[in-house]
């Protein structure tokens, strides 16, 4: 099976490296930053495609990891060169954090070209991409999901099918919302603790052992304490907490 990547920033590049390690054949990579694509291609021993259609021609499965709705529309429906040129029987696995409607639009355009698409929204970090420990939420047809699942299992410690196209993006948006609320709450709590003169290491430990615990505390609590130590955590003049700068 030949696999291509479009969008090889830190996440996309680490996903490609992981699949290479797992003995998948990476045939082509593409990025708007030509130097990034060329460097990764040399590392993986594959082609650095100059055109999107080259990635499609060289691959059976194409992962896309782009920045936003406009970038997604451009790689699939851009005038002249796009991924859907001669795309019959190809599978596109789209991992970007974009709006649900754009995933739906992309699926319709791909189906017209005789191709399949699958959302594979990620709730994980760059390190987890390299280690094959992503949390992947997938949306699309279940048949397409089953086709992609053996590859996705090499990238994720959890691979969940959540429903039709667009559903995974909705779930990812809610994950981000709750995570951001937790992050803001943790920052406010630690900032207030600093304003009250409390030991923030002790406070973090108490949080971790009570109902104040959260995944954000486990992953980001230390960075907030370091901000305190560097003098960048502050409170409002009336004693109300502020956010780290």
C-alpha positions as CSV (number, residue, x, y, z in Angstrom):
1,X,0.0,0.0,0.0
2,X,1.4,3.4,-1.0
3,X,0.7,6.3,1.4
4,X,1.1,10.0,0.7
5,X,0.9,13.1,3.0
6,X,-0.3,16.6,2.3
7,X,0.7,19.0,5.0
8,X,3.9,17.9,6.7
9,X,4.3,20.4,9.6
10,X,5.1,18.9,13.0
11,X,2.0,16.7,13.2
12,X,1.9,15.5,9.7
13,X,5.7,14.8,9.6
14,X,5.6,12.8,12.8
15,X,2.6,10.8,11.5
16,X,4.6,10.0,8.3
17,X,7.7,9.0,10.3
18,X,5.6,6.7,12.5
19,X,4.1,4.9,9.5
20,X,7.5,4.6,8.0
21,X,8.8,3.0,11.2
22,X,5.8,0.6,11.0
23,X,7.0,-0.4,7.5
24,X,4.3,1.3,5.5
25,X,5.5,2.6,2.1
26,X,5.5,6.4,2.1
27,X,5.6,7.4,-1.5
28,X,5.1,11.2,-1.6
29,X,4.8,14.3,0.6
30,X,3.6,17.8,-0.2
31,X,3.7,21.0,1.7
32,X,3.3,24.7,0.7
33,X,6.6,25.1,2.5
34,X,8.8,23.4,-0.2
35,X,11.9,23.2,2.0
36,X,9.9,21.3,4.7
37,X,8.6,18.8,2.2
38,X,12.1,18.3,0.6
39,X,13.7,17.7,4.0
40,X,11.2,15.2,5.1
41,X,11.2,13.4,1.7
42,X,15.0,13.0,2.0
43,X,14.6,11.6,5.5
44,X,11.9,9.1,4.5
45,X,13.3,8.2,1.1
46,X,10.2,9.4,-0.9
47,X,9.3,12.0,-3.4
48,X,8.7,15.6,-2.5
49,X,5.8,16.3,-4.8
50,X,5.6,19.7,-6.5
51,X,1.9,19.3,-7.3
52,X,-1.0,17.9,-5.3
53,X,-2.0,15.7,-8.2
54,X,1.4,14.0,-8.0
55,X,0.6,12.9,-4.4
56,X,-2.7,11.4,-5.6
57,X,-1.0,9.6,-8.5
58,X,1.7,8.1,-6.3
59,X,-0.6,7.0,-3.4
60,X,-3.4,4.7,-2.6
61,X,-4.1,6.5,0.7
62,X,-3.5,10.2,1.3
63,X,-3.4,11.8,4.7
64,X,-4.2,15.6,4.8
65,X,-3.1,17.7,7.8
66,X,-3.8,21.3,6.8
67,X,-4.4,24.5,8.7
68,X,-8.0,25.6,8.1
69,X,-11.2,25.5,5.9
70,X,-9.7,27.5,3.1
71,X,-6.6,25.3,2.9
72,X,-8.8,22.2,2.8
73,X,-11.0,23.6,0.0
74,X,-7.9,24.6,-1.9
75,X,-6.2,21.2,-1.9
76,X,-9.4,19.4,-3.0
77,X,-11.1,21.9,-5.3
78,X,-8.4,24.4,-6.3
79,X,-8.4,25.4,-9.9
80,X,-5.8,23.6,-12.1
81,X,-4.1,21.4,-9.6
82,X,-5.8,19.5,-6.7
83,X,-6.0,16.1,-5.0
84,X,-9.0,15.0,-6.9
85,X,-7.3,14.8,-10.3
86,X,-7.5,11.1,-11.4
87,X,-8.5,10.2,-7.8
88,X,-10.8,7.2,-8.6
89,X,-10.5,4.5,-5.9
90,X,-8.2,6.7,-3.7
91,X,-8.8,7.1,0.1
92,X,-8.3,10.5,1.7
93,X,-7.9,10.6,5.5
94,X,-8.4,14.2,6.6
95,X,-7.0,15.0,10.0
96,X,-7.2,18.8,10.2
97,X,-9.2,20.7,12.7
98,X,-11.8,22.3,10.4
99,X,-15.5,22.9,10.3
100,X,-17.9,20.0,10.0
101,X,-19.5,21.4,6.8
102,X,-16.1,21.5,5.0
103,X,-15.7,17.8,5.8
104,X,-19.1,17.2,4.3
105,X,-18.3,19.3,1.2
106,X,-15.0,17.5,0.7
107,X,-16.7,14.1,0.9
108,X,-19.2,15.1,-1.8
109,X,-16.5,16.3,-4.1
110,X,-14.4,13.2,-3.6
111,X,-17.3,10.9,-4.2
112,X,-17.9,12.7,-7.5
113,X,-14.4,11.8,-8.5
114,X,-14.8,8.2,-7.4
115,X,-12.8,8.6,-4.2
116,X,-13.5,8.1,-0.5
117,X,-12.9,10.4,2.5
118,X,-12.7,9.8,6.2
119,X,-12.4,12.3,9.0
120,X,-9.7,11.4,11.5
121,X,-9.8,14.3,14.0
122,X,-6.9,14.2,16.5
123,X,-7.0,15.1,20.2
124,X,-3.3,14.6,20.9
125,X,0.1,16.2,20.8
126,X,3.1,16.2,18.4
127,X,4.9,13.7,20.6
128,X,2.0,11.3,20.6
129,X,1.9,11.5,16.8
130,X,5.5,10.3,16.7
131,X,4.8,7.5,19.2
132,X,1.6,6.2,17.5
133,X,-0.5,7.2,20.6
134,X,-2.9,9.6,19.0
135,X,-6.6,9.8,20.1
136,X,-8.4,9.6,16.8
137,X,-12.1,10.4,16.3
138,X,-13.3,9.2,12.9
139,X,-16.4,10.2,10.8
140,X,-17.6,9.0,7.5
141,X,-19.1,5.8,6.2
142,X,-18.4,2.7,8.4
143,X,-17.2,0.8,5.3
144,X,-14.5,3.5,4.7
145,X,-13.6,3.5,8.3
146,X,-13.0,-0.3,8.2
147,X,-10.8,0.2,5.1
148,X,-8.7,2.8,6.9
149,X,-8.6,1.2,10.4
150,X,-5.5,-1.0,10.0
151,X,-3.5,2.1,9.2
152,X,-5.1,4.3,11.9
153,X,-4.4,1.6,14.5
154,X,-0.7,2.2,13.9
155,X,-1.1,5.9,14.6
156,X,-3.5,5.9,17.5
157,X,-3.8,4.2,20.9
158,X,-7.5,5.0,20.6
159,X,-9.3,4.9,17.3
160,X,-13.1,5.7,17.6
161,X,-15.8,5.7,14.9
162,X,-18.3,8.4,16.0
163,X,-20.6,8.5,13.0
164,X,-21.3,10.1,9.7
165,X,-19.0,12.8,8.1
166,X,-19.0,16.0,10.1
167,X,-19.7,14.3,13.4
168,X,-16.0,13.8,14.4
169,X,-15.3,17.5,13.8
170,X,-18.3,18.4,16.1
171,X,-16.9,16.1,18.8
172,X,-13.4,17.6,18.4
173,X,-14.8,21.1,18.7
174,X,-16.5,20.2,22.0
175,X,-13.2,18.5,23.2
176,X,-11.4,21.8,22.5
177,X,-14.1,23.8,24.3
178,X,-14.0,21.8,27.5
179,X,-10.2,21.7,27.4
180,X,-10.0,25.4,27.1
181,X,-12.5,25.9,29.9
182,X,-10.4,23.6,32.1
183,X,-7.2,25.4,31.2
184,X,-8.7,28.8,32.0
185,X,-10.0,27.5,35.4
186,X,-6.6,26.0,36.3
187,X,-4.9,29.3,35.3
188,X,-7.3,31.3,37.4
189,X,-7.0,29.0,40.4
190,X,-3.2,29.0,40.4
191,X,-3.1,32.7,39.8
192,X,-5.3,33.3,42.8
193,X,-3.2,30.9,44.9
194,X,-0.1,32.9,44.0
195,X,-1.9,36.2,44.9
196,X,-2.8,34.7,48.3
197,X,0.8,33.6,48.8
198,X,0.2,29.9,48.7
199,X,2.8,27.3,47.7
200,X,1.8,26.4,44.2
201,X,3.5,23.0,44.2
202,X,1.4,22.1,47.2
203,X,-1.7,23.6,45.6
204,X,-1.2,21.6,42.4
205,X,-0.8,18.4,44.5
206,X,-4.0,19.1,46.4
207,X,-5.8,19.8,43.1
208,X,-4.6,16.5,41.7
209,X,-5.9,14.5,44.6
210,X,-9.4,16.1,44.8
211,X,-12.3,17.1,42.5
212,X,-10.1,19.9,41.0
213,X,-8.1,17.3,39.1
214,X,-8.1,17.3,35.3
215,X,-6.1,16.2,32.3
216,X,-5.1,19.8,31.8
217,X,-3.6,19.8,35.3
218,X,-1.5,16.7,34.5
219,X,-0.2,18.1,31.2
220,X,-0.1,21.9,31.7
221,X,-0.1,22.5,35.5
222,X,3.7,22.6,35.6
223,X,4.0,25.3,32.9
224,X,1.8,27.5,35.0
225,X,3.9,27.0,38.0
226,X,7.0,27.8,36.0
227,X,5.3,31.0,34.9
228,X,4.9,31.9,38.6
229,X,8.6,31.3,39.2
230,X,9.5,33.5,36.2
231,X,7.3,36.3,37.5
232,X,4.8,36.1,34.6
233,X,1.8,34.9,36.6
234,X,-0.1,37.9,37.9
235,X,-3.3,38.9,39.7
236,X,-5.5,42.0,39.3
237,X,-4.9,44.9,41.6
238,X,-8.0,44.1,43.7
239,X,-6.8,40.6,44.4
240,X,-8.7,39.0,41.6
241,X,-6.7,36.4,39.7
242,X,-5.3,37.1,36.3
243,X,-4.0,34.8,33.6
244,X,-0.4,34.0,32.9
245,X,1.1,36.4,30.3
